[in-house]
Amino acid sequence: MERIHLFHLAVAVLLSTTGNSLLATVPCVLFDVVPSAAAVDVTPPEFFAANPTEKLIVIQFPISSLVRLESENGLIQYLYVISGTNALFQIVDYAPKTQLDSDVKGKVSVEKHRGESTTLGLKVYTPHDLFLDGDATAHHGANDSDSTRFEQLPPLRLIAASGTMHRGLSAYFKLKPSTRTTLEGDKTFAITAHVPASWRAGLIHVNCQAFGQSRRAKPYRDQDDLVCGFVVGVYMQGDAVPRKACDTSPNHNNT
């Protein structure tokens, strides 16, 4: 039975330095990553013909997170970084990709109105000592109005961003909560790597980090000693020897 290693992002030292007033706003997150994963050979024939000493592999990493201490409202984002351990492991693709979302479905109708009106008045009185006495009034009015109606796409916000780091040695995944998505639960992340054709197994580092917001509306970032680090043993699918070594070796996890 595989061990489940859970790590706290909020530790007692941090809580004691920030004070009890921030206890409910400091996110306490439990992360979990599988101890080993299989790599699948996805090398297309044309790639192998051009690069006979290399191959392409895909590895999937299920990552779970649980938010504790009722701190869901204080979370801003997660940051996952998946890294190889040497320069021969080059990440060339990753999933999921960057995603944008909106609470509005379809297009937004916009209607603008503009009105303009001018009036000119003139009143003339004759002197009382003249035989003619009266008044004259001149009035001129003009009214002009127009309206514009059009449709535009609703504004989008970022809910997930991904890319490579360190010249292809790492891939990052940044996740943000929204009204229709949650940071909690199990999500699967995949990388496609370029490795030597003789590659059979190796180690992958998976770092998990949570970002939160304090009551003073000042964002804070967890320090390096609060980042959850996991080491995952990876092996070629169908290769029993390295799989057994990955399954029986102790997990190396850093907090």
matplotlib code that plots the C-alpha trace (Angstrom):
import matplotlib.pyplot as plt

x = [0.0, 1.5, 2.2, 0.4, 2.7, 0.9, 2.7, 1.6, 2.3, 1.4, 3.7, 3.5, 6.5, 4.7, 1.5, 3.3, 5.0, 1.9, -0.3, -3.6, -5.6, -4.3, -4.8, -7.9, -6.4, -3.1, -3.8, -3.0, -2.8, -2.0, -0.4, 0.0, 1.9, 2.3, 5.7, 6.2, 4.9, 5.2, 6.7, 5.0, 7.0, 5.2, 8.0, 6.6, 8.3, 9.4, 11.1, 12.9, 14.1, 15.6, 16.8, 17.6, 19.5, 16.6, 12.9, 9.9, 8.1, 5.0, 4.6, 1.5, 1.5, -1.7, -1.4, -3.9, -4.5, -6.7, -7.3, -7.7, -8.6, -11.4, -8.9, -10.3, -11.2, -7.6, -6.1, -4.8, -3.1, -1.1, 2.2, 3.4, 6.9, 8.0, 11.7, 14.1, 17.4, 19.8, 20.2, 19.4, 15.8, 14.4, 10.7, 9.2, 5.5, 3.1, -0.6, -2.9, -2.2, -3.0, -6.7, -8.9, -12.5, -15.5, -18.7, -20.6, -21.5, -22.0, -21.6, -22.4, -24.9, -23.8, -26.1, -24.9, -27.1, -26.1, -28.5, -28.0, -30.4, -30.0, -32.5, -32.2, -34.6, -34.8, -37.3, -37.5, -39.4, -40.0, -39.5, -42.7, -42.4, -43.0, -46.4, -45.6, -45.1, -44.8, -42.4, -41.1, -39.7, -37.6, -37.1, -35.0, -34.7, -32.8, -32.7, -30.3, -29.8, -28.3, -27.8, -25.3, -25.8, -23.2, -22.1, -18.7, -17.0, -17.0, -13.8, -11.7, -9.6, -6.7, -7.5, -4.5, -1.1, 1.6, 5.0, 8.6, 11.4, 15.2, 15.5, 13.2, 14.5, 11.2, 7.6, 5.3, 1.6, -0.1, -3.7, -6.2, -9.7, -12.8, -16.5, -16.7, -13.4, -11.7, -8.1, -8.8, -9.0, -7.0, -5.7, -3.4, -0.5, 1.5, 4.9, 6.4, 10.2, 13.0, 15.4, 18.1, 16.8, 18.5, 16.7, 14.9, 14.3, 15.0, 13.9, 11.5, 11.2, 7.7, 7.4, 4.0, 3.4, 0.3, -0.1, -2.5, -3.8, -3.8, -6.6, -4.6, -5.1, -1.4, -0.4, 2.2, 4.3, 5.3, 9.0, 11.3, 11.1, 7.3, 7.4, 6.3, 8.9, 8.4, 10.8, 8.9, 10.6, 9.7, 10.3, 9.5, 6.2, 6.6, 10.2, 9.8, 13.3, 13.3, 9.6, 10.4, 13.2, 10.9, 8.1, 10.4, 12.7, 11.9, 10.3, 12.4, 10.2, 11.5, 9.5]
y = [0.0, 3.3, 5.8, 9.1, 12.0, 15.2, 18.4, 21.6, 24.9, 26.8, 25.9, 26.9, 29.3, 31.3, 31.5, 32.6, 35.4, 36.7, 36.6, 34.9, 37.5, 36.1, 32.4, 32.1, 33.8, 31.9, 29.0, 25.6, 23.3, 19.6, 18.4, 14.9, 13.5, 9.9, 8.3, 6.8, 7.3, 5.4, 7.1, 6.2, 6.2, 8.5, 8.9, 9.3, 7.5, 10.7, 11.9, 8.5, 8.6, 12.0, 11.3, 7.6, 8.1, 9.9, 9.4, 11.3, 10.2, 11.4, 11.3, 12.1, 13.4, 13.4, 16.1, 16.5, 19.4, 19.9, 23.3, 23.3, 25.8, 27.2, 29.3, 28.9, 32.6, 33.6, 31.6, 33.5, 30.8, 27.5, 27.1, 23.7, 23.2, 19.9, 19.5, 17.0, 16.3, 16.7, 18.4, 15.2, 15.5, 18.3, 19.2, 20.0, 20.0, 20.1, 20.0, 21.6, 24.8, 28.4, 28.8, 31.9, 32.0, 34.4, 34.3, 35.6, 33.2, 34.6, 38.3, 41.3, 43.9, 47.5, 50.5, 54.1, 57.2, 60.8, 63.8, 67.5, 70.5, 74.3, 77.1, 80.8, 83.4, 87.2, 89.7, 93.4, 96.2, 99.7, 102.7, 103.7, 107.3, 106.3, 105.8, 102.3, 99.8, 96.1, 93.2, 90.8, 87.4, 85.3, 81.6, 79.1, 75.5, 72.5, 69.0, 66.3, 62.8, 59.5, 56.1, 53.3, 49.7, 46.9, 43.6, 42.8, 39.8, 39.5, 40.2, 37.1, 36.4, 34.0, 30.8, 28.7, 29.5, 27.1, 27.1, 26.1, 27.4, 27.0, 26.5, 23.5, 21.8, 22.6, 23.2, 25.3, 25.3, 28.3, 27.8, 30.4, 29.9, 31.2, 31.1, 27.9, 26.2, 25.2, 24.8, 21.8, 18.2, 16.0, 17.3, 15.6, 17.4, 15.9, 16.7, 15.5, 15.1, 14.6, 11.9, 9.6, 6.4, 4.3, 6.1, 3.7, 5.6, 8.7, 11.1, 14.1, 16.9, 18.3, 21.5, 22.7, 26.2, 28.1, 31.9, 33.6, 37.0, 38.4, 40.5, 43.6, 42.9, 42.6, 39.4, 37.3, 34.4, 31.3, 31.2, 28.5, 26.4, 26.2, 24.8, 21.2, 19.3, 15.7, 13.4, 11.1, 8.0, 7.6, 4.5, 3.3, 1.6, -2.2, -2.1, -4.3, -3.7, 0.1, -0.1, -2.4, -0.1, 2.9, 1.2, -0.2, 2.8, 5.2, 8.4, 11.5, 14.5, 17.9, 20.5]
z = [0.0, -1.0, 1.7, 1.7, 2.7, 3.7, 4.3, 6.0, 4.3, 7.5, 10.4, 14.1, 13.7, 11.1, 13.1, 16.2, 14.4, 12.6, 15.7, 16.5, 14.5, 11.3, 12.2, 10.1, 7.1, 6.8, 4.4, 5.7, 2.7, 2.5, -0.7, -1.9, -4.9, -6.1, -5.2, -8.6, -12.2, -15.5, -18.6, -21.9, -25.1, -27.6, -30.2, -33.7, -36.6, -38.2, -35.0, -34.5, -38.2, -37.6, -34.1, -33.7, -30.4, -28.7, -27.8, -26.5, -23.3, -21.5, -17.7, -15.8, -12.2, -10.2, -7.5, -4.6, -2.3, 0.7, 2.3, 6.0, 8.8, 6.7, 4.7, 1.2, 1.0, 1.7, -1.1, -4.2, -6.2, -6.3, -8.0, -9.1, -10.6, -12.1, -12.8, -14.1, -12.4, -15.3, -18.6, -20.6, -19.5, -21.6, -21.3, -24.7, -23.9, -21.0, -20.1, -19.1, -21.1, -20.1, -19.6, -19.5, -18.2, -17.7, -15.7, -18.7, -21.5, -25.0, -26.0, -23.9, -25.4, -24.9, -25.6, -25.4, -25.7, -26.3, -26.3, -27.1, -26.8, -27.3, -26.7, -27.5, -26.1, -26.7, -25.1, -26.1, -24.2, -25.5, -23.2, -21.2, -22.4, -26.0, -27.6, -28.5, -25.7, -26.1, -26.1, -28.5, -27.8, -30.2, -29.4, -31.2, -30.0, -31.4, -30.1, -31.3, -29.9, -31.1, -29.7, -30.4, -29.8, -30.2, -28.8, -27.3, -25.9, -22.1, -20.2, -19.4, -16.4, -15.9, -14.0, -15.1, -16.6, -17.7, -19.4, -19.2, -17.0, -16.8, -20.5, -20.6, -17.4, -15.6, -16.3, -14.1, -13.5, -11.8, -10.7, -9.6, -8.1, -9.7, -9.2, -11.1, -10.2, -7.0, -6.1, -3.9, -5.1, -7.4, -10.7, -13.3, -14.9, -17.8, -19.3, -22.6, -22.3, -24.8, -23.4, -24.7, -26.3, -23.6, -20.8, -18.5, -15.2, -13.2, -10.6, -10.9, -8.5, -7.8, -5.8, -4.5, -3.1, -2.0, -2.0, 0.3, 1.4, 4.9, 6.5, 5.8, 2.0, 1.6, -0.4, 1.2, -0.2, 1.6, 2.3, 0.9, 4.0, 3.6, 0.0, -0.2, -2.2, -3.5, -5.4, -7.8, -9.2, -12.9, -15.1, -18.6, -18.8, -19.1, -17.7, -14.5, -13.1, -12.6, -11.7, -8.8, -7.7, -7.8, -5.9, -3.1, -2.6, 0.2, -0.8, -0.5, 0.4, 1.5, 3.3]

ax = plt.figure().add_subplot(projection="3d")
ax.plot(x, y, z, "-o")
ax.set_aspect("equal")
plt.show()
